[in-house]
Amino acid sequence: MSVKKSRANDIFRRLAAANPDPVTELVAPNPFCLLVAIVLSAQATDVSVNKATPALFAVADTPEKMAALGVEKLKAYIRTIGLFNTKAKNIIALSHRLVGDYGGEIPVTREALETLPGVGRKTANVWLNCVKGEPTIAVDTHVFRVAGRLELVKAKTPLECERQLEKVIPESWKRHAHHWLILHGRYVCKARKPDCPNCILRDICPYPEKTG
């Protein structure tokens, strides 16, 4: 095992000990609703999405119902979420695609998912990980930041970060890796002021600008 892979092993062993079974913080009653929630969460917080979606999912929890809702009615449910105009158009178009091309089912390959309106690589990776248990690594701002600070990667783009993480993270940790990194970035290794005094990785973290 390389030095970097050994460090990654130590990092994820600690994160796993603290949170053995991490899950998404997005609340959704079924896989379709989770896909919608992930699309809505782009450049928005999970908290803001979770505030808006219960009322929406109460009336539209399938692609058929969502498509029937239409763009304007959908906007009324999600207008508190950033970029709601574009997201509403994408979600209705996505729903029509699922109904028309997939019989209301969600395709289970990343390539097919990425053809859906509003679904990029990160969204596809999150859905496949959460619903299908695939060891995909979804790189958002938290994962990108934490992986860089821990020097697990030296990447300029999310795709570079994802590919480098796939190489350095031992197979045994990949199933939950992106959730551990997301949650660590959201609550401990925050962007403006990381909570280094309470970080379980502090002694093995090479980040030079530690706080406290």
TAVENRA-V808819 format. One record per residue. RES is the residue in three letters. SS is DSSP state (alpha for helix, beta for strand, coil for the rest). OMEGA is omega as a letter, one per 20 degrees, with the letter a starting at -180 (999 if undefined). NEAR is the number of other C-alpha atoms within 8 Angstrom. Layout:
BEGIN
RES	SS	OMEGA	NEAR
RES	SS	OMEGA	NEAR
END
This chain:
BEGIN
MET	coil	a	4
SER	coil	r	5
VAL	alpha	a	6
LYS	alpha	r	8
LYS	alpha	r	11
SER	alpha	r	9
ARG	alpha	r	9
ALA	alpha	r	12
ASN	alpha	r	11
ASP	alpha	a	8
ILE	alpha	a	10
PHE	alpha	r	11
ARG	alpha	r	8
ARG	alpha	r	10
LEU	alpha	r	11
ALA	alpha	r	10
ALA	alpha	a	7
ALA	alpha	a	6
ASN	coil	a	8
PRO	coil	a	7
ASP	coil	a	6
PRO	coil	r	8
VAL	coil	r	6
THR	coil	r	7
GLU	coil	r	5
LEU	coil	a	11
VAL	coil	a	8
ALA	coil	a	9
PRO	coil	a	8
ASN	coil	a	7
PRO	alpha	r	9
PHE	alpha	r	10
CYS	alpha	r	12
LEU	alpha	r	13
LEU	alpha	r	10
VAL	alpha	a	9
ALA	alpha	r	13
ILE	alpha	r	12
VAL	alpha	r	12
LEU	alpha	a	11
SER	coil	r	10
ALA	coil	a	7
GLN	coil	r	5
ALA	coil	a	10
THR	coil	r	8
ASP	alpha	a	9
VAL	alpha	a	7
SER	alpha	r	10
VAL	alpha	a	14
ASN	alpha	r	10
LYS	alpha	a	7
ALA	alpha	a	12
THR	alpha	a	11
PRO	alpha	r	8
ALA	alpha	r	8
LEU	alpha	a	11
PHE	alpha	r	11
ALA	alpha	a	7
VAL	alpha	a	7
ALA	coil	a	10
ASP	coil	r	13
THR	coil	r	9
PRO	alpha	a	13
GLU	alpha	a	10
LYS	alpha	a	10
MET	alpha	r	13
ALA	alpha	r	11
ALA	alpha	a	6
LEU	alpha	r	9
GLY	coil	a	9
VAL	alpha	a	9
GLU	alpha	r	7
LYS	alpha	r	8
LEU	alpha	r	11
LYS	alpha	a	11
ALA	alpha	a	7
TYR	alpha	a	11
ILE	alpha	a	11
ARG	coil	r	9
THR	coil	a	8
ILE	coil	a	11
GLY	coil	r	7
LEU	coil	a	6
PHE	alpha	a	12
ASN	alpha	a	8
THR	alpha	a	7
LYS	alpha	r	11
ALA	alpha	r	13
LYS	alpha	a	9
ASN	alpha	a	10
ILE	alpha	r	13
ILE	alpha	r	12
ALA	alpha	r	10
LEU	alpha	a	11
SER	alpha	r	13
HIS	alpha	r	11
ARG	alpha	a	10
LEU	alpha	r	13
VAL	alpha	a	12
GLY	alpha	a	8
ASP	alpha	a	7
TYR	alpha	r	10
GLY	coil	r	7
GLY	coil	r	12
GLU	coil	r	7
ILE	coil	r	8
PRO	coil	a	7
VAL	coil	r	7
THR	coil	a	7
ARG	alpha	a	10
GLU	alpha	r	6
ALA	alpha	r	9
LEU	alpha	a	13
GLU	coil	r	11
THR	coil	a	7
LEU	coil	r	9
PRO	coil	r	9
GLY	coil	a	9
VAL	coil	r	12
GLY	coil	a	8
ARG	alpha	a	9
LYS	alpha	r	10
THR	alpha	r	12
ALA	alpha	a	12
ASN	alpha	r	12
VAL	alpha	a	12
TRP	alpha	a	13
LEU	alpha	r	14
ASN	alpha	a	13
CYS	alpha	a	10
VAL	alpha	a	7
LYS	alpha	r	7
GLY	coil	r	8
GLU	coil	a	8
PRO	coil	r	8
THR	coil	a	11
ILE	coil	a	13
ALA	coil	a	12
VAL	coil	r	13
ASP	coil	a	9
THR	alpha	a	6
HIS	alpha	a	15
VAL	alpha	a	13
PHE	alpha	a	11
ARG	alpha	a	10
VAL	alpha	r	12
ALA	alpha	r	12
GLY	alpha	a	11
ARG	alpha	r	10
LEU	coil	a	10
GLU	coil	r	9
LEU	coil	r	12
VAL	coil	r	10
LYS	coil	a	7
ALA	coil	r	9
LYS	coil	a	6
THR	coil	r	6
PRO	alpha	a	10
LEU	alpha	r	7
GLU	alpha	a	9
CYS	alpha	r	15
GLU	alpha	a	11
ARG	alpha	r	8
GLN	alpha	r	11
LEU	alpha	r	11
GLU	alpha	a	9
LYS	alpha	a	7
VAL	alpha	a	10
ILE	coil	r	12
PRO	coil	a	10
GLU	alpha	a	6
SER	alpha	a	5
TRP	alpha	a	10
LYS	coil	a	13
ARG	coil	a	12
HIS	coil	a	10
ALA	alpha	a	11
HIS	alpha	r	13
HIS	alpha	r	10
TRP	alpha	a	13
LEU	alpha	r	12
ILE	alpha	a	11
LEU	alpha	r	10
HIS	alpha	r	11
GLY	alpha	a	14
ARG	alpha	a	9
TYR	alpha	a	7
VAL	coil	a	12
CYS	coil	a	13
LYS	coil	a	11
ALA	coil	a	8
ARG	coil	a	4
LYS	coil	r	7
PRO	coil	a	10
ASP	coil	a	11
CYS	alpha	a	11
PRO	alpha	a	7
ASN	alpha	a	6
CYS	coil	a	9
ILE	coil	r	7
LEU	coil	a	8
ARG	alpha	a	8
ASP	alpha	r	5
ILE	alpha	a	7
CYS	coil	a	8
PRO	coil	a	7
TYR	coil	a	8
PRO	coil	a	4
GLU	coil	a	4
LYS	coil	r	7
THR	coil	r	8
GLY	coil	999	5
END
